[in-house]
């Protein structure tokens, strides 16, 4: 009696191995997804491996880097920090400082503006939101000449924030990123219940205390997303940085690395690839540090 009961219970769920699906059914239901994922992963990883292989190739050209990791040498990484005409270390520090300061300023200014548009009711509020959205439709390239002339004139009066200054470049970045980030944060701020503000006001808290002690903690995911996007955008930006920063010691990685391949007769792709690999460590480290906030910032607020 007990043996027959055991045989009958062997097929019940959770008490025995489930029968394997036929290969055609498996491929039709889930297998094709795995195949697509593998293909996409290879497609995304190949350029990274190719650049890393080129950085380890002392030949200095991309043509000899077709065979991945055929020549392995860290000579290019050592030469990056030994050149007096190409101060890679200064470029690295400049990019880190400009990127972090711009990201912090973008987050603070965008959050303040988004809180004002989300929580306060004033004349011109709807027109201001519409203006922020419309201004982003025009590419930044249209303002290059105007920005350059403006920085030249500002430098004549205030040299500390004019042309060829990192502070001036940071201010240009902050002005260009304020619109889109404000509109992005505005949608997230609207998901925070207004009853929290009302309860804090009953206890005597003002707008400043509500914003800095309550709201900022609740919107931490979107702050991390905006900060990361701002850092990546400023660290890889080339046009504005090449126009405003003139001295080699003040330039960023995006501008400095271009010098390795800009000369027609002395292109060194190995040094360029090595510099690009080290430059990628900055956004990757920031992404890993903010990873637990990024998922929430990209998904929260999509459904009320």
C-alpha positions as CSV (number, residue, x, y, z in Angstrom):
1,X,0.0,0.0,0.0
2,X,2.8,2.4,0.9
3,X,4.8,1.5,-2.3
4,X,1.8,2.1,-4.6
5,X,1.2,5.5,-2.9
6,X,4.8,6.4,-3.4
7,X,4.6,5.5,-7.1
8,X,1.5,7.7,-7.5
9,X,3.1,10.6,-5.6
10,X,6.3,10.5,-7.7
11,X,4.6,12.4,-10.5
12,X,3.1,15.1,-8.4
13,X,4.6,18.6,-8.5
14,X,7.5,19.2,-6.2
15,X,8.1,15.4,-5.4
16,X,9.9,14.4,-8.5
17,X,11.9,15.6,-11.5
18,X,9.8,17.4,-14.2
19,X,9.9,15.9,-17.6
20,X,12.2,17.6,-20.0
21,X,10.7,19.6,-22.8
22,X,11.4,18.6,-26.4
23,X,14.1,20.7,-28.0
24,X,11.7,22.3,-30.5
25,X,9.3,23.4,-27.8
26,X,12.2,24.7,-25.6
27,X,13.6,26.7,-28.5
28,X,10.2,28.1,-29.5
29,X,9.4,29.2,-25.9
30,X,12.8,30.3,-24.4
31,X,15.7,29.1,-26.4
32,X,15.6,31.8,-29.1
33,X,15.8,34.4,-26.3
34,X,19.0,32.9,-25.1
35,X,20.4,32.8,-28.6
36,X,19.6,36.4,-29.2
37,X,21.2,37.3,-25.9
38,X,24.4,35.5,-26.8
39,X,24.6,37.2,-30.2
40,X,23.9,40.7,-28.7
41,X,26.6,40.1,-26.0
42,X,29.2,39.1,-28.5
43,X,28.3,42.1,-30.7
44,X,28.7,44.4,-27.7
45,X,31.8,42.8,-26.3
46,X,33.8,42.6,-29.6
47,X,34.6,46.4,-29.9
48,X,35.7,46.4,-26.2
49,X,38.0,43.4,-26.7
50,X,39.4,44.9,-29.9
51,X,40.2,48.2,-28.2
52,X,41.8,46.5,-25.3
53,X,43.8,44.3,-27.6
54,X,45.0,47.4,-29.5
55,X,46.1,49.0,-26.3
56,X,48.3,46.0,-25.6
57,X,49.8,46.0,-29.1
58,X,53.1,48.1,-29.1
59,X,52.9,48.5,-32.9
60,X,50.9,51.7,-32.7
61,X,48.5,50.8,-35.5
62,X,45.1,49.2,-35.7
63,X,46.0,47.0,-38.7
64,X,48.3,44.8,-36.7
65,X,45.6,44.4,-34.0
66,X,43.3,42.2,-36.1
67,X,44.6,39.1,-34.3
68,X,43.3,39.7,-30.8
69,X,46.0,39.6,-28.1
70,X,48.6,38.4,-30.5
71,X,51.1,40.9,-29.0
72,X,50.8,41.7,-25.3
73,X,52.7,44.6,-23.9
74,X,51.9,47.2,-21.3
75,X,54.4,49.7,-22.9
76,X,51.6,52.0,-24.1
77,X,50.1,52.3,-20.6
78,X,53.5,53.3,-19.2
79,X,54.1,55.8,-22.1
80,X,50.8,57.6,-21.3
81,X,52.2,59.0,-18.1
82,X,55.7,59.7,-19.3
83,X,55.0,62.2,-22.1
84,X,55.6,65.9,-21.4
85,X,53.7,67.0,-24.5
86,X,50.7,64.9,-23.8
87,X,50.0,65.2,-20.0
88,X,47.5,62.3,-19.7
89,X,47.5,62.4,-15.9
90,X,46.4,66.1,-16.0
91,X,43.7,65.2,-18.5
92,X,42.5,62.4,-16.2
93,X,42.3,64.7,-13.2
94,X,40.7,67.5,-15.1
95,X,38.0,65.2,-16.5
96,X,37.3,63.8,-13.0
97,X,37.0,67.2,-11.4
98,X,34.9,68.8,-14.2
99,X,32.7,65.7,-14.5
100,X,32.0,65.4,-10.7
101,X,31.5,69.2,-10.2
102,X,29.1,69.4,-13.2
103,X,27.2,66.3,-12.1
104,X,26.8,67.6,-8.5
105,X,25.7,71.1,-9.8
106,X,23.3,69.6,-12.3
107,X,21.7,67.4,-9.7
108,X,21.3,70.3,-7.2
109,X,20.0,72.9,-9.7
110,X,17.8,70.4,-11.5
111,X,16.3,69.2,-8.2
112,X,15.6,72.7,-7.0
113,X,13.9,73.7,-10.2
114,X,11.9,70.5,-10.4
115,X,10.7,70.9,-6.8
116,X,9.5,74.4,-7.6
117,X,7.6,73.4,-10.7
118,X,6.1,70.3,-9.0
119,X,5.1,71.7,-5.6
120,X,4.6,75.5,-6.1
121,X,1.9,77.2,-8.1
122,X,2.9,80.5,-9.6
123,X,2.3,82.7,-12.7
124,X,4.2,81.4,-15.7
125,X,4.7,77.8,-14.4
126,X,3.1,76.1,-17.4
127,X,4.8,78.4,-19.8
128,X,8.2,77.7,-18.1
129,X,7.7,73.9,-18.4
130,X,6.8,74.3,-22.1
131,X,9.8,76.5,-22.7
132,X,12.1,73.9,-21.2
133,X,10.7,71.3,-23.5
134,X,10.9,73.4,-26.6
135,X,14.4,74.6,-26.0
136,X,15.7,71.1,-26.0
137,X,14.5,70.6,-29.6
138,X,17.3,72.8,-30.9
139,X,20.8,71.2,-31.1
140,X,23.6,72.6,-29.0
141,X,25.7,73.0,-32.1
142,X,23.7,76.0,-33.1
143,X,25.0,77.9,-30.2
144,X,28.7,77.2,-30.6
145,X,29.7,80.5,-32.1
146,X,27.5,82.4,-29.6
147,X,29.0,80.5,-26.7
148,X,32.6,81.2,-27.9
149,X,32.0,84.9,-28.4
150,X,30.2,85.1,-25.0
151,X,33.1,83.4,-23.2
152,X,35.6,85.8,-24.9
153,X,33.6,88.8,-23.7
154,X,33.2,87.4,-20.2
155,X,36.9,86.7,-20.0
156,X,37.7,90.4,-20.7
157,X,35.7,91.4,-17.6
158,X,36.0,88.3,-15.4
159,X,39.1,86.3,-16.5
160,X,38.5,83.5,-13.9
161,X,35.3,82.3,-15.7
162,X,36.1,83.3,-19.2
163,X,37.7,81.5,-22.1
164,X,40.4,78.9,-21.3
165,X,39.1,78.3,-17.8
166,X,37.6,75.1,-16.4
167,X,35.1,77.0,-14.3
168,X,33.8,78.6,-17.4
169,X,33.4,75.2,-19.1
170,X,31.5,73.9,-16.0
171,X,29.1,76.9,-16.2
172,X,28.4,76.2,-19.8
173,X,27.7,72.6,-19.1
174,X,25.4,73.5,-16.2
175,X,23.4,75.9,-18.4
176,X,23.0,73.3,-21.2
177,X,21.9,70.4,-19.0
178,X,19.5,72.3,-16.7
179,X,16.5,72.1,-19.0
180,X,16.3,68.4,-19.9
181,X,17.2,67.3,-16.3
182,X,14.6,69.6,-14.8
183,X,11.9,68.1,-16.9
184,X,13.1,64.6,-16.2
185,X,13.1,65.2,-12.4
186,X,9.8,67.0,-12.6
187,X,8.0,63.8,-13.6
188,X,9.6,61.9,-10.8
189,X,8.8,64.6,-8.2
190,X,5.1,64.4,-9.1
191,X,5.1,60.8,-8.0
192,X,5.9,61.8,-4.4
193,X,2.6,62.3,-2.5
194,X,1.8,65.9,-1.7
195,X,0.4,64.7,1.7
196,X,4.0,64.4,2.9
197,X,4.6,68.1,2.3
198,X,1.3,69.0,4.0
199,X,2.2,66.9,7.1
200,X,5.6,68.6,7.3
201,X,4.0,72.0,7.0
202,X,1.6,71.3,9.9
203,X,4.7,70.6,12.0
204,X,6.1,74.0,11.0
205,X,8.6,73.0,8.3
206,X,9.2,75.4,5.4
207,X,9.9,74.6,1.8
208,X,13.7,74.5,2.3
209,X,13.5,72.0,5.2
210,X,11.0,69.9,3.4
211,X,13.2,69.8,0.3
212,X,16.5,69.1,1.9
213,X,15.4,66.7,4.7
214,X,12.5,64.8,3.2
215,X,12.1,65.1,-0.6
216,X,15.8,64.6,-1.5
217,X,15.8,61.2,0.3
218,X,12.7,60.1,-1.5
219,X,14.0,61.0,-4.9
220,X,17.5,59.6,-4.5
221,X,17.1,57.2,-7.5
222,X,16.4,59.9,-10.0
223,X,19.3,62.0,-8.6
224,X,21.6,59.1,-9.1
225,X,20.5,58.6,-12.7
226,X,20.8,62.3,-13.5
227,X,24.2,62.5,-11.9
228,X,25.5,59.5,-13.8
229,X,24.2,60.7,-17.2
230,X,25.6,64.1,-16.5
231,X,29.1,62.7,-15.6
232,X,29.2,60.5,-18.7
233,X,28.0,63.3,-21.0
234,X,30.6,65.8,-19.7
235,X,33.5,63.4,-19.6
236,X,32.9,62.3,-23.2
237,X,32.0,65.8,-24.6
238,X,34.5,67.0,-27.2
239,X,33.3,70.1,-29.1
240,X,32.7,72.6,-26.3
241,X,35.8,71.4,-24.4
242,X,38.0,71.8,-27.4
243,X,36.6,75.4,-28.1
244,X,36.8,76.7,-24.5
245,X,39.9,75.0,-23.2
246,X,43.1,75.9,-25.0
247,X,46.1,75.1,-22.8
248,X,47.0,71.4,-22.8
249,X,47.2,71.2,-19.0
250,X,43.6,72.3,-18.7
251,X,42.0,70.0,-21.3
252,X,39.9,66.9,-20.7
253,X,40.4,63.4,-21.8
254,X,38.1,63.7,-24.8
255,X,40.2,66.6,-26.2
256,X,43.6,65.2,-25.2
257,X,43.2,61.7,-26.6
258,X,42.4,63.2,-30.0
259,X,46.0,64.5,-30.2
260,X,47.3,61.0,-30.3
261,X,45.6,60.4,-33.7
262,X,45.2,64.0,-35.0
263,X,48.7,64.2,-36.6
264,X,48.8,62.7,-40.0
265,X,52.3,61.4,-39.7
266,X,52.5,60.4,-36.1
267,X,49.3,58.6,-35.3
268,X,49.6,56.3,-32.3
269,X,46.5,54.2,-32.0
270,X,48.0,52.0,-29.3
271,X,48.4,55.0,-27.0
272,X,44.9,56.2,-27.9
273,X,43.4,52.8,-27.1
274,X,45.3,52.6,-23.8
275,X,44.0,56.0,-22.9
276,X,40.5,55.1,-23.8
277,X,40.6,52.0,-21.7
278,X,41.7,53.9,-18.6
279,X,39.2,56.7,-19.3
280,X,36.4,54.1,-19.3
281,X,37.2,53.3,-15.7
282,X,35.6,56.5,-14.5
283,X,32.0,56.0,-15.7
284,X,32.2,52.2,-14.9
285,X,33.2,52.9,-11.3
286,X,30.5,55.5,-10.9
287,X,27.9,53.2,-12.4
288,X,28.9,50.4,-10.0
289,X,28.7,52.8,-7.1
290,X,25.2,54.0,-8.1
291,X,23.8,50.8,-9.4
292,X,21.4,50.1,-6.6
293,X,19.8,53.5,-7.2
294,X,19.8,53.4,-11.0
295,X,17.3,50.6,-11.4
296,X,14.8,52.4,-9.2
297,X,15.4,55.7,-10.9
298,X,14.7,54.3,-14.3
299,X,11.5,52.3,-13.3
300,X,10.0,54.2,-10.4
301,X,7.4,56.8,-11.3
302,X,6.4,55.0,-14.5
303,X,3.2,53.7,-12.8
304,X,1.2,55.5,-10.2
